[in-house]
Amino acid sequence: MKIKYEDLIHQTFEFPQDGFRTEEGELYFHDIPLMEVIKQYGTPLKITYLPKISSQIQRAKILFKVAMAKADYQGSYTYCYCTKSSHFSFVLEEVLRNDVHLETSSTYDMNIISELYDRKLIDNKKYIVCNGFKREGYQEMILDFHEKGFSNILPVLDNMTELDYYKEHIRGKQVMQLGLRIASEEEPNFEFYTSRLGIRYKDIVPFYKQNLKGDNRFSLKMLHFFINTGIRDNVYYWSELAKCLRVYCELKKVCPSLDTLNIGGGLPVKNSLGFEFDYEYMIQEIIAQIKSFCNEN
């Protein structure tokens, strides 16, 4: 008895899945005949299906809106697209059709922001959240955008010395918004057990009091919570989120301008036929946890 690969697929996965169908033994992806594309371009093959980008962004917005309504949560949700996910212009153009803001990770990304602005695809009111380790060129471009009137450019400090550059070089009267990245402790089996980026939980409030409180050139707006392994339903994730929320509440008591929590790390994306993730449950639970901590404080 010969077992075909097709038999293994049907025994292991539900197939066809969303977006796929078969017709006369050939595979279609959102009605695109994949064999025709393969004949033209060969394999391996990667396809970017632009309408799916918009549908996923809208899905995230709807799920957060529903979760907030269920929890009677009075805050708001802002979607920021991380430019390092894809630098292709056709991807970014599709993303920006969905009324989103942007997040950068390097000097290279700042050049993309400049190009988008020159092409009038974004205005200077967009939130530009600047993450990642920042060499001087990256920092210089952040200040340049700030001086040009980008009122919502927001560098997230990932170490305690980064602020020194902005303090030394900032010009003009416009207040610069800032964020602080928490250095989360990664899972023991992760490649980097201790995050290379961020400020330790215990150092966040003292750092603010010693370096930012009373400096009218800056306004601390955001606390950035990033888990390298992403947002997953396990004890580790919920434990780190709880630590973050405690620090947020403690910092908020001494820093009235703080009003935003950036939950990084990302919701996982489907990358195999065996992918299972309950987006609705996870988002509702995150909102419920935040609401609970807010009520307690």
URRA-V888166 format. One record per residue. SS is DSSP state (~ for helix, > for strand, _ for the rest). Layout:
# URRA-V888166
SS
SS
This chain:
# URRA-V888166
_
_
_
_
~
~
~
~
~
~
~
~
_
_
_
_
_
_
_
>
>
>
>
_
_
>
>
>
>
_
_
>
>
~
~
~
~
~
~
~
~
_
_
_
_
_
_
_
_
~
~
~
~
~
~
~
~
~
~
~
~
~
~
~
~
~
~
~
~
~
~
_
_
_
_
_
_
_
_
>
>
>
~
~
~
_
_
_
~
~
~
~
~
~
~
~
~
~
_
_
>
>
>
>
_
_
~
~
~
~
~
~
~
~
~
~
~
~
_
_
_
_
_
_
_
_
_
>
>
>
_
_
_
_
_
~
~
~
~
~
~
~
~
~
~
~
~
_
_
_
_
_
>
>
>
>
>
_
_
_
_
~
~
~
~
~
~
~
~
_
_
_
_
_
_
>
>
>
>
>
>
>
_
_
>
_
_
_
_
_
_
_
_
>
_
_
_
_
>
_
~
~
~
~
~
~
~
~
~
~
~
_
_
_
_
_
_
>
>
>
>
>
>
>
>
_
_
_
_
_
>
_
_
_
~
~
~
~
~
~
~
~
~
~
~
~
~
~
~
~
~
~
_
_
_
_
_
_
_
>
>
>
>
_
_
_
>
_
_
_
_
_
_
_
_
_
_
_
~
~
~
~
~
~
~
~
~
~
~
~
~
~
~
~
~
~
_
